């Protein structure tokens, strides 16, 4: 019964969530763009958290002292960013991961389509990020402004001037590796590099060819808190990032 319920859930494309991995302690999912990780408090919001809560309650027979199965948020990605997320199935697992997150995560990469390209093929952006409490916009400073230090490594996978049928497109495909995980970090650092993420009006993008933020959490590797094994997960570049609307050629 549990396996049948799990398969049915994965076949249900209307929910938008794909379960990448599941064990007794963890759930790794691929979240679609446009879905919140957790609720903002508005009644009736459909979030990754709410959907996974329904999932574990539908597929689990485990009941402890009358408590219903639930999930716990380990980390988040922006509503408009798609990609990999980890949820815990119990409080101990959540605390074990969150308490050692910076050491437990061995790799975390994103891919984005940007307007234009960084000047260099690869490099590192380091700045301090601080949020305006009124506008909720994050601001970047090259020197310590009392905010949080943010470090992003980047590598250009395809430039608009690369050989190909659409070499004058103006869009690039760029990979990012996070050394820190701050709010809107990649989006802000793309703006700092002069090549905002396509669809990111908040941080300077002028276009939105596919009607969404062109940013995807592509890979995630971490040490399992209980087994000690390194867990490696990867998703393909979203098909929409290869859309003719971007005219970036093949990647």
BAVEX-99449 format. One record per residue (C-alpha): x, y, z; residue in one letter. Coordinates in nm, 3 decimals. Each point is the difference from the previous one (the first is absolute). Layout:
<koldrens>
<koldren><xx>X</xx><yy>Y</yy><zz>Z</zz><r>A</r></koldren>
...
</koldrens>
This chain:
<koldrens>
<koldren><xx>0.000</xx><yy>0.000</yy><zz>0.000</zz><r>X</r></koldren>
<koldren><xx>0.276</xx><yy>0.247</yy><zz>0.088</zz><r>X</r></koldren>
<koldren><xx>0.185</xx><yy>-0.060</yy><zz>-0.329</zz><r>X</r></koldren>
<koldren><xx>-0.320</xx><yy>0.027</yy><zz>-0.201</zz><r>X</r></koldren>
<koldren><xx>-0.087</xx><yy>0.332</yy><zz>0.164</zz><r>X</r></koldren>
<koldren><xx>0.351</xx><yy>0.127</yy><zz>-0.062</zz><r>X</r></koldren>
<koldren><xx>-0.012</xx><yy>-0.090</yy><zz>-0.369</zz><r>X</r></koldren>
<koldren><xx>-0.340</xx><yy>0.165</yy><zz>-0.038</zz><r>X</r></koldren>
<koldren><xx>0.131</xx><yy>0.319</yy><zz>0.156</zz><r>X</r></koldren>
<koldren><xx>0.295</xx><yy>0.012</yy><zz>-0.239</zz><r>X</r></koldren>
<koldren><xx>-0.226</xx><yy>-0.055</yy><zz>-0.300</zz><r>X</r></koldren>
<koldren><xx>-0.217</xx><yy>0.293</yy><zz>0.101</zz><r>X</r></koldren>
<koldren><xx>0.158</xx><yy>0.278</yy><zz>-0.207</zz><r>X</r></koldren>
<koldren><xx>-0.259</xx><yy>0.255</yy><zz>0.115</zz><r>X</r></koldren>
<koldren><xx>0.170</xx><yy>0.032</yy><zz>0.341</zz><r>X</r></koldren>
<koldren><xx>0.324</xx><yy>0.111</yy><zz>-0.164</zz><r>X</r></koldren>
<koldren><xx>0.227</xx><yy>-0.175</yy><zz>0.252</zz><r>X</r></koldren>
<koldren><xx>0.228</xx><yy>-0.286</yy><zz>-0.097</zz><r>X</r></koldren>
<koldren><xx>0.136</xx><yy>-0.222</yy><zz>0.275</zz><r>X</r></koldren>
<koldren><xx>0.365</xx><yy>-0.067</yy><zz>-0.085</zz><r>X</r></koldren>
<koldren><xx>0.090</xx><yy>-0.207</yy><zz>0.307</zz><r>X</r></koldren>
<koldren><xx>-0.163</xx><yy>-0.130</yy><zz>0.316</zz><r>X</r></koldren>
<koldren><xx>0.113</xx><yy>-0.202</yy><zz>0.300</zz><r>X</r></koldren>
<koldren><xx>-0.107</xx><yy>-0.031</yy><zz>0.364</zz><r>X</r></koldren>
<koldren><xx>0.145</xx><yy>0.341</yy><zz>0.089</zz><r>X</r></koldren>
<koldren><xx>0.005</xx><yy>0.217</yy><zz>-0.313</zz><r>X</r></koldren>
<koldren><xx>-0.186</xx><yy>0.114</yy><zz>-0.307</zz><r>X</r></koldren>
<koldren><xx>0.183</xx><yy>0.165</yy><zz>-0.290</zz><r>X</r></koldren>
<koldren><xx>-0.230</xx><yy>0.168</yy><zz>-0.250</zz><r>X</r></koldren>
<koldren><xx>0.010</xx><yy>0.211</yy><zz>-0.314</zz><r>X</r></koldren>
<koldren><xx>-0.215</xx><yy>0.309</yy><zz>0.052</zz><r>X</r></koldren>
<koldren><xx>-0.151</xx><yy>0.182</yy><zz>-0.298</zz><r>X</r></koldren>
<koldren><xx>0.034</xx><yy>0.372</yy><zz>-0.059</zz><r>X</r></koldren>
<koldren><xx>-0.287</xx><yy>0.199</yy><zz>0.148</zz><r>X</r></koldren>
<koldren><xx>-0.050</xx><yy>-0.218</yy><zz>0.308</zz><r>X</r></koldren>
<koldren><xx>0.090</xx><yy>0.116</yy><zz>0.350</zz><r>X</r></koldren>
<koldren><xx>0.209</xx><yy>-0.225</yy><zz>0.222</zz><r>X</r></koldren>
<koldren><xx>-0.211</xx><yy>0.098</yy><zz>0.301</zz><r>X</r></koldren>
<koldren><xx>-0.312</xx><yy>0.209</yy><zz>0.056</zz><r>X</r></koldren>
<koldren><xx>-0.004</xx><yy>0.377</yy><zz>0.040</zz><r>X</r></koldren>
<koldren><xx>-0.304</xx><yy>-0.041</yy><zz>0.225</zz><r>X</r></koldren>
<koldren><xx>-0.267</xx><yy>0.048</yy><zz>-0.263</zz><r>X</r></koldren>
<koldren><xx>-0.282</xx><yy>-0.248</yy><zz>0.034</zz><r>X</r></koldren>
<koldren><xx>-0.014</xx><yy>-0.270</yy><zz>-0.264</zz><r>X</r></koldren>
<koldren><xx>0.354</xx><yy>0.046</yy><zz>-0.134</zz><r>X</r></koldren>
<koldren><xx>0.137</xx><yy>-0.308</yy><zz>-0.173</zz><r>X</r></koldren>
<koldren><xx>0.367</xx><yy>-0.039</yy><zz>0.089</zz><r>X</r></koldren>
<koldren><xx>0.267</xx><yy>-0.267</yy><zz>-0.022</zz><r>X</r></koldren>
<koldren><xx>-0.039</xx><yy>-0.044</yy><zz>0.376</zz><r>X</r></koldren>
<koldren><xx>-0.378</xx><yy>-0.045</yy><zz>-0.014</zz><r>X</r></koldren>
<koldren><xx>0.018</xx><yy>-0.246</yy><zz>-0.288</zz><r>X</r></koldren>
<koldren><xx>0.266</xx><yy>-0.212</yy><zz>0.164</zz><r>X</r></koldren>
<koldren><xx>-0.191</xx><yy>0.006</yy><zz>0.328</zz><r>X</r></koldren>
<koldren><xx>-0.300</xx><yy>-0.145</yy><zz>-0.184</zz><r>X</r></koldren>
<koldren><xx>0.227</xx><yy>-0.251</yy><zz>-0.169</zz><r>X</r></koldren>
<koldren><xx>0.154</xx><yy>-0.144</yy><zz>0.318</zz><r>X</r></koldren>
<koldren><xx>-0.341</xx><yy>-0.017</yy><zz>0.166</zz><r>X</r></koldren>
<koldren><xx>-0.146</xx><yy>-0.184</yy><zz>-0.299</zz><r>X</r></koldren>
<koldren><xx>0.284</xx><yy>-0.249</yy><zz>-0.031</zz><r>X</r></koldren>
<koldren><xx>0.117</xx><yy>-0.062</yy><zz>0.356</zz><r>X</r></koldren>
<koldren><xx>-0.138</xx><yy>-0.248</yy><zz>0.251</zz><r>X</r></koldren>
<koldren><xx>0.232</xx><yy>0.115</yy><zz>0.275</zz><r>X</r></koldren>
<koldren><xx>-0.185</xx><yy>0.152</yy><zz>0.293</zz><r>X</r></koldren>
<koldren><xx>0.176</xx><yy>0.093</yy><zz>0.324</zz><r>X</r></koldren>
<koldren><xx>-0.205</xx><yy>0.091</yy><zz>0.305</zz><r>X</r></koldren>
<koldren><xx>-0.285</xx><yy>0.112</yy><zz>-0.220</zz><r>X</r></koldren>
<koldren><xx>0.219</xx><yy>0.244</yy><zz>-0.199</zz><r>X</r></koldren>
<koldren><xx>-0.051</xx><yy>0.029</yy><zz>-0.374</zz><r>X</r></koldren>
<koldren><xx>0.301</xx><yy>-0.026</yy><zz>-0.236</zz><r>X</r></koldren>
<koldren><xx>0.142</xx><yy>0.335</yy><zz>-0.112</zz><r>X</r></koldren>
<koldren><xx>0.295</xx><yy>0.156</yy><zz>-0.179</zz><r>X</r></koldren>
<koldren><xx>0.252</xx><yy>0.262</yy><zz>0.109</zz><r>X</r></koldren>
<koldren><xx>0.158</xx><yy>0.269</yy><zz>-0.217</zz><r>X</r></koldren>
<koldren><xx>0.380</xx><yy>-0.027</yy><zz>-0.009</zz><r>X</r></koldren>
<koldren><xx>0.075</xx><yy>0.284</yy><zz>-0.245</zz><r>X</r></koldren>
<koldren><xx>-0.183</xx><yy>0.215</yy><zz>-0.255</zz><r>X</r></koldren>
<koldren><xx>0.027</xx><yy>0.136</yy><zz>-0.352</zz><r>X</r></koldren>
<koldren><xx>-0.188</xx><yy>0.299</yy><zz>-0.142</zz><r>X</r></koldren>
<koldren><xx>-0.358</xx><yy>-0.043</yy><zz>-0.120</zz><r>X</r></koldren>
<koldren><xx>0.100</xx><yy>0.068</yy><zz>-0.362</zz><r>X</r></koldren>
<koldren><xx>0.308</xx><yy>-0.224</yy><zz>0.008</zz><r>X</r></koldren>
<koldren><xx>-0.045</xx><yy>-0.365</yy><zz>-0.093</zz><r>X</r></koldren>
<koldren><xx>0.211</xx><yy>-0.292</yy><zz>0.113</zz><r>X</r></koldren>
<koldren><xx>0.117</xx><yy>-0.222</yy><zz>0.282</zz><r>X</r></koldren>
<koldren><xx>-0.113</xx><yy>0.027</yy><zz>0.362</zz><r>X</r></koldren>
<koldren><xx>0.047</xx><yy>-0.219</yy><zz>0.307</zz><r>X</r></koldren>
<koldren><xx>-0.270</xx><yy>-0.066</yy><zz>0.259</zz><r>X</r></koldren>
<koldren><xx>0.036</xx><yy>-0.202</yy><zz>0.319</zz><r>X</r></koldren>
<koldren><xx>-0.256</xx><yy>-0.245</yy><zz>0.132</zz><r>X</r></koldren>
<koldren><xx>0.072</xx><yy>0.065</yy><zz>0.367</zz><r>X</r></koldren>
<koldren><xx>0.128</xx><yy>0.275</yy><zz>0.228</zz><r>X</r></koldren>
<koldren><xx>0.329</xx><yy>-0.175</yy><zz>0.081</zz><r>X</r></koldren>
<koldren><xx>0.091</xx><yy>-0.031</yy><zz>-0.369</zz><r>X</r></koldren>
<koldren><xx>-0.089</xx><yy>0.363</yy><zz>-0.064</zz><r>X</r></koldren>
<koldren><xx>0.219</xx><yy>0.118</yy><zz>0.287</zz><r>X</r></koldren>
<koldren><xx>0.287</xx><yy>-0.230</yy><zz>-0.099</zz><r>X</r></koldren>
<koldren><xx>0.001</xx><yy>0.142</yy><zz>-0.353</zz><r>X</r></koldren>
<koldren><xx>-0.059</xx><yy>0.364</yy><zz>0.085</zz><r>X</r></koldren>
<koldren><xx>0.247</xx><yy>-0.001</yy><zz>0.286</zz><r>X</r></koldren>
<koldren><xx>0.280</xx><yy>-0.114</yy><zz>-0.230</zz><r>X</r></koldren>
<koldren><xx>-0.128</xx><yy>0.123</yy><zz>-0.338</zz><r>X</r></koldren>
<koldren><xx>0.314</xx><yy>0.185</yy><zz>-0.111</zz><r>X</r></koldren>
<koldren><xx>0.213</xx><yy>-0.308</yy><zz>0.066</zz><r>X</r></koldren>
<koldren><xx>-0.254</xx><yy>-0.262</yy><zz>-0.108</zz><r>X</r></koldren>
<koldren><xx>-0.053</xx><yy>0.153</yy><zz>-0.346</zz><r>X</r></koldren>
<koldren><xx>0.291</xx><yy>-0.097</yy><zz>-0.225</zz><r>X</r></koldren>
<koldren><xx>-0.132</xx><yy>0.152</yy><zz>-0.325</zz><r>X</r></koldren>
<koldren><xx>-0.288</xx><yy>0.225</yy><zz>-0.098</zz><r>X</r></koldren>
<koldren><xx>-0.028</xx><yy>0.136</yy><zz>-0.354</zz><r>X</r></koldren>
<koldren><xx>-0.255</xx><yy>0.200</yy><zz>-0.194</zz><r>X</r></koldren>
<koldren><xx>-0.039</xx><yy>0.078</yy><zz>-0.367</zz><r>X</r></koldren>
<koldren><xx>-0.150</xx><yy>0.319</yy><zz>-0.144</zz><r>X</r></koldren>
<koldren><xx>-0.065</xx><yy>0.171</yy><zz>-0.329</zz><r>X</r></koldren>
<koldren><xx>0.129</xx><yy>0.355</yy><zz>0.029</zz><r>X</r></koldren>
<koldren><xx>-0.038</xx><yy>0.317</yy><zz>-0.202</zz><r>X</r></koldren>
<koldren><xx>0.350</xx><yy>0.044</yy><zz>-0.136</zz><r>X</r></koldren>
<koldren><xx>0.308</xx><yy>-0.164</yy><zz>0.152</zz><r>X</r></koldren>
<koldren><xx>0.255</xx><yy>0.050</yy><zz>0.275</zz><r>X</r></koldren>
<koldren><xx>0.322</xx><yy>0.153</yy><zz>-0.136</zz><r>X</r></koldren>
<koldren><xx>0.206</xx><yy>-0.304</yy><zz>0.104</zz><r>X</r></koldren>
<koldren><xx>-0.075</xx><yy>-0.362</yy><zz>-0.083</zz><r>X</r></koldren>
<koldren><xx>0.016</xx><yy>-0.087</yy><zz>0.369</zz><r>X</r></koldren>
<koldren><xx>0.060</xx><yy>0.172</yy><zz>0.328</zz><r>X</r></koldren>
<koldren><xx>-0.129</xx><yy>0.079</yy><zz>0.347</zz><r>X</r></koldren>
<koldren><xx>-0.225</xx><yy>0.276</yy><zz>0.132</zz><r>X</r></koldren>
<koldren><xx>0.033</xx><yy>0.097</yy><zz>0.366</zz><r>X</r></koldren>
<koldren><xx>-0.220</xx><yy>0.264</yy><zz>0.159</zz><r>X</r></koldren>
<koldren><xx>-0.206</xx><yy>0.080</yy><zz>0.308</zz><r>X</r></koldren>
<koldren><xx>-0.378</xx><yy>-0.020</yy><zz>-0.035</zz><r>X</r></koldren>
<koldren><xx>-0.248</xx><yy>0.201</yy><zz>0.202</zz><r>X</r></koldren>
<koldren><xx>-0.378</xx><yy>0.017</yy><zz>-0.031</zz><r>X</r></koldren>
<koldren><xx>-0.200</xx><yy>0.322</yy><zz>-0.008</zz><r>X</r></koldren>
<koldren><xx>-0.279</xx><yy>-0.070</yy><zz>0.254</zz><r>X</r></koldren>
<koldren><xx>-0.247</xx><yy>0.215</yy><zz>-0.193</zz><r>X</r></koldren>
<koldren><xx>0.053</xx><yy>-0.116</yy><zz>-0.357</zz><r>X</r></koldren>
<koldren><xx>0.130</xx><yy>-0.351</yy><zz>0.093</zz><r>X</r></koldren>
<koldren><xx>0.263</xx><yy>0.048</yy><zz>-0.273</zz><r>X</r></koldren>
<koldren><xx>0.349</xx><yy>-0.130</yy><zz>0.077</zz><r>X</r></koldren>
<koldren><xx>0.288</xx><yy>0.241</yy><zz>-0.056</zz><r>X</r></koldren>
<koldren><xx>0.360</xx><yy>-0.094</yy><zz>-0.072</zz><r>X</r></koldren>
<koldren><xx>0.315</xx><yy>0.171</yy><zz>0.125</zz><r>X</r></koldren>
<koldren><xx>0.360</xx><yy>-0.088</yy><zz>-0.093</zz><r>X</r></koldren>
<koldren><xx>0.101</xx><yy>0.083</yy><zz>0.358</zz><r>X</r></koldren>
<koldren><xx>-0.149</xx><yy>-0.106</yy><zz>0.332</zz><r>X</r></koldren>
<koldren><xx>-0.320</xx><yy>0.201</yy><zz>0.049</zz><r>X</r></koldren>
<koldren><xx>-0.120</xx><yy>-0.194</yy><zz>0.302</zz><r>X</r></koldren>
<koldren><xx>-0.180</xx><yy>-0.249</yy><zz>-0.221</zz><r>X</r></koldren>
<koldren><xx>0.076</xx><yy>-0.365</yy><zz>-0.075</zz><r>X</r></koldren>
<koldren><xx>0.306</xx><yy>-0.100</yy><zz>-0.197</zz><r>X</r></koldren>
<koldren><xx>-0.091</xx><yy>-0.178</yy><zz>-0.324</zz><r>X</r></koldren>
<koldren><xx>0.236</xx><yy>-0.192</yy><zz>-0.228</zz><r>X</r></koldren>
<koldren><xx>-0.101</xx><yy>-0.135</yy><zz>-0.342</zz><r>X</r></koldren>
<koldren><xx>0.223</xx><yy>-0.179</yy><zz>-0.252</zz><r>X</r></koldren>
<koldren><xx>-0.110</xx><yy>0.011</yy><zz>-0.364</zz><r>X</r></koldren>
<koldren><xx>0.088</xx><yy>-0.160</yy><zz>-0.332</zz><r>X</r></koldren>
<koldren><xx>-0.135</xx><yy>0.103</yy><zz>-0.340</zz><r>X</r></koldren>
<koldren><xx>-0.126</xx><yy>-0.305</yy><zz>-0.189</zz><r>X</r></koldren>
<koldren><xx>-0.113</xx><yy>0.185</yy><zz>-0.312</zz><r>X</r></koldren>
<koldren><xx>0.041</xx><yy>0.362</yy><zz>-0.106</zz><r>X</r></koldren>
<koldren><xx>-0.218</xx><yy>0.185</yy><zz>-0.251</zz><r>X</r></koldren>
<koldren><xx>0.300</xx><yy>0.032</yy><zz>-0.230</zz><r>X</r></koldren>
<koldren><xx>0.083</xx><yy>-0.373</yy><zz>0.000</zz><r>X</r></koldren>
<koldren><xx>-0.012</xx><yy>-0.173</yy><zz>-0.336</zz><r>X</r></koldren>
<koldren><xx>-0.345</xx><yy>-0.117</yy><zz>-0.089</zz><r>X</r></koldren>
<koldren><xx>-0.312</xx><yy>0.093</yy><zz>-0.197</zz><r>X</r></koldren>
<koldren><xx>-0.108</xx><yy>0.258</yy><zz>0.258</zz><r>X</r></koldren>
<koldren><xx>0.330</xx><yy>0.158</yy><zz>0.101</zz><r>X</r></koldren>
<koldren><xx>-0.143</xx><yy>0.354</yy><zz>0.011</zz><r>X</r></koldren>
<koldren><xx>-0.272</xx><yy>-0.083</yy><zz>0.249</zz><r>X</r></koldren>
<koldren><xx>0.130</xx><yy>0.189</yy><zz>0.304</zz><r>X</r></koldren>
<koldren><xx>-0.075</xx><yy>-0.280</yy><zz>0.250</zz><r>X</r></koldren>
<koldren><xx>0.251</xx><yy>-0.222</yy><zz>0.179</zz><r>X</r></koldren>
<koldren><xx>-0.018</xx><yy>-0.321</yy><zz>0.198</zz><r>X</r></koldren>
<koldren><xx>0.195</xx><yy>0.030</yy><zz>0.326</zz><r>X</r></koldren>
<koldren><xx>0.067</xx><yy>-0.248</yy><zz>0.279</zz><r>X</r></koldren>
<koldren><xx>0.032</xx><yy>0.115</yy><zz>0.361</zz><r>X</r></koldren>
<koldren><xx>0.145</xx><yy>-0.176</yy><zz>0.303</zz><r>X</r></koldren>
<koldren><xx>-0.097</xx><yy>0.134</yy><zz>0.339</zz><r>X</r></koldren>
<koldren><xx>0.256</xx><yy>0.037</yy><zz>0.275</zz><r>X</r></koldren>
<koldren><xx>-0.265</xx><yy>0.171</yy><zz>0.214</zz><r>X</r></koldren>
<koldren><xx>-0.377</xx><yy>-0.013</yy><zz>-0.028</zz><r>X</r></koldren>
<koldren><xx>-0.150</xx><yy>0.348</yy><zz>0.048</zz><r>X</r></koldren>
<koldren><xx>-0.340</xx><yy>0.126</yy><zz>-0.104</zz><r>X</r></koldren>
<koldren><xx>-0.006</xx><yy>0.085</yy><zz>-0.375</zz><r>X</r></koldren>
<koldren><xx>0.379</xx><yy>-0.050</yy><zz>-0.008</zz><r>X</r></koldren>
<koldren><xx>0.041</xx><yy>-0.118</yy><zz>-0.359</zz><r>X</r></koldren>
<koldren><xx>-0.251</xx><yy>0.250</yy><zz>-0.132</zz><r>X</r></koldren>
<koldren><xx>0.180</xx><yy>0.290</yy><zz>0.167</zz><r>X</r></koldren>
<koldren><xx>0.344</xx><yy>-0.116</yy><zz>-0.108</zz><r>X</r></koldren>
<koldren><xx>-0.119</xx><yy>-0.033</yy><zz>-0.360</zz><r>X</r></koldren>
<koldren><xx>-0.110</xx><yy>0.362</yy><zz>0.020</zz><r>X</r></koldren>
<koldren><xx>0.342</xx><yy>0.092</yy><zz>0.146</zz><r>X</r></koldren>
<koldren><xx>0.162</xx><yy>-0.171</yy><zz>-0.301</zz><r>X</r></koldren>
<koldren><xx>-0.219</xx><yy>0.206</yy><zz>-0.234</zz><r>X</r></koldren>
<koldren><xx>-0.196</xx><yy>-0.299</yy><zz>-0.130</zz><r>X</r></koldren>
<koldren><xx>-0.326</xx><yy>-0.043</yy><zz>0.196</zz><r>X</r></koldren>
<koldren><xx>-0.188</xx><yy>-0.329</yy><zz>-0.009</zz><r>X</r></koldren>
<koldren><xx>-0.258</xx><yy>0.009</yy><zz>-0.278</zz><r>X</r></koldren>
<koldren><xx>-0.344</xx><yy>0.064</yy><zz>0.145</zz><r>X</r></koldren>
<koldren><xx>0.139</xx><yy>0.160</yy><zz>0.317</zz><r>X</r></koldren>
<koldren><xx>-0.164</xx><yy>0.343</yy><zz>-0.012</zz><r>X</r></koldren>
<koldren><xx>0.078</xx><yy>0.048</yy><zz>0.368</zz><r>X</r></koldren>
<koldren><xx>0.372</xx><yy>0.012</yy><zz>-0.069</zz><r>X</r></koldren>
<koldren><xx>0.019</xx><yy>0.171</yy><zz>-0.336</zz><r>X</r></koldren>
<koldren><xx>-0.108</xx><yy>-0.243</yy><zz>-0.272</zz><r>X</r></koldren>
<koldren><xx>-0.168</xx><yy>0.163</yy><zz>-0.298</zz><r>X</r></koldren>
<koldren><xx>-0.142</xx><yy>-0.314</yy><zz>-0.156</zz><r>X</r></koldren>
<koldren><xx>-0.192</xx><yy>-0.313</yy><zz>0.100</zz><r>X</r></koldren>
<koldren><xx>-0.006</xx><yy>-0.227</yy><zz>-0.308</zz><r>X</r></koldren>
<koldren><xx>-0.150</xx><yy>-0.304</yy><zz>0.175</zz><r>X</r></koldren>
<koldren><xx>-0.216</xx><yy>0.181</yy><zz>0.256</zz><r>X</r></koldren>
<koldren><xx>0.199</xx><yy>-0.114</yy><zz>0.302</zz><r>X</r></koldren>
<koldren><xx>0.328</xx><yy>0.056</yy><zz>0.179</zz><r>X</r></koldren>
<koldren><xx>0.260</xx><yy>-0.194</yy><zz>-0.200</zz><r>X</r></koldren>
<koldren><xx>0.179</xx><yy>-0.142</yy><zz>0.306</zz><r>X</r></koldren>
<koldren><xx>0.013</xx><yy>-0.368</yy><zz>0.098</zz><r>X</r></koldren>
<koldren><xx>0.158</xx><yy>-0.183</yy><zz>0.298</zz><r>X</r></koldren>
<koldren><xx>0.162</xx><yy>-0.270</yy><zz>-0.207</zz><r>X</r></koldren>
<koldren><xx>0.221</xx><yy>-0.210</yy><zz>0.230</zz><r>X</r></koldren>
<koldren><xx>0.023</xx><yy>-0.069</yy><zz>0.371</zz><r>X</r></koldren>
<koldren><xx>0.242</xx><yy>-0.223</yy><zz>0.190</zz><r>X</r></koldren>
<koldren><xx>0.005</xx><yy>-0.046</yy><zz>0.377</zz><r>X</r></koldren>
<koldren><xx>0.105</xx><yy>-0.245</yy><zz>0.270</zz><r>X</r></koldren>
<koldren><xx>-0.294</xx><yy>-0.200</yy><zz>0.131</zz><r>X</r></koldren>
<koldren><xx>-0.036</xx><yy>0.086</yy><zz>0.371</zz><r>X</r></koldren>
<koldren><xx>-0.059</xx><yy>-0.361</yy><zz>0.110</zz><r>X</r></koldren>
<koldren><xx>0.168</xx><yy>-0.228</yy><zz>-0.254</zz><r>X</r></koldren>
<koldren><xx>0.305</xx><yy>0.221</yy><zz>-0.059</zz><r>X</r></koldren>
<koldren><xx>-0.023</xx><yy>-0.064</yy><zz>-0.375</zz><r>X</r></koldren>
<koldren><xx>0.042</xx><yy>0.276</yy><zz>-0.255</zz><r>X</r></koldren>
<koldren><xx>-0.331</xx><yy>0.054</yy><zz>-0.182</zz><r>X</r></koldren>
<koldren><xx>0.027</xx><yy>0.140</yy><zz>-0.353</zz><r>X</r></koldren>
<koldren><xx>-0.298</xx><yy>0.134</yy><zz>-0.194</zz><r>X</r></koldren>
<koldren><xx>-0.018</xx><yy>0.165</yy><zz>-0.338</zz><r>X</r></koldren>
<koldren><xx>-0.275</xx><yy>0.125</yy><zz>-0.230</zz><r>X</r></koldren>
<koldren><xx>0.026</xx><yy>0.094</yy><zz>-0.368</zz><r>X</r></koldren>
<koldren><xx>-0.007</xx><yy>0.356</yy><zz>-0.127</zz><r>X</r></koldren>
<koldren><xx>-0.372</xx><yy>0.087</yy><zz>-0.030</zz><r>X</r></koldren>
<koldren><xx>-0.134</xx><yy>-0.041</yy><zz>-0.353</zz><r>X</r></koldren>
<koldren><xx>-0.133</xx><yy>0.355</yy><zz>0.011</zz><r>X</r></koldren>
<koldren><xx>0.359</xx><yy>0.127</yy><zz>0.036</zz><r>X</r></koldren>
<koldren><xx>0.066</xx><yy>-0.149</yy><zz>-0.343</zz><r>X</r></koldren>
<koldren><xx>-0.300</xx><yy>0.176</yy><zz>-0.150</zz><r>X</r></koldren>
<koldren><xx>0.037</xx><yy>0.171</yy><zz>-0.336</zz><r>X</r></koldren>
<koldren><xx>-0.116</xx><yy>0.311</yy><zz>0.184</zz><r>X</r></koldren>
<koldren><xx>0.350</xx><yy>0.021</yy><zz>0.145</zz><r>X</r></koldren>
<koldren><xx>0.169</xx><yy>-0.085</yy><zz>-0.329</zz><r>X</r></koldren>
<koldren><xx>0.314</xx><yy>-0.118</yy><zz>0.177</zz><r>X</r></koldren>
<koldren><xx>0.075</xx><yy>-0.301</yy><zz>-0.217</zz><r>X</r></koldren>
<koldren><xx>0.061</xx><yy>-0.347</yy><zz>0.141</zz><r>X</r></koldren>
<koldren><xx>0.122</xx><yy>-0.075</yy><zz>0.355</zz><r>X</r></koldren>
</koldrens>
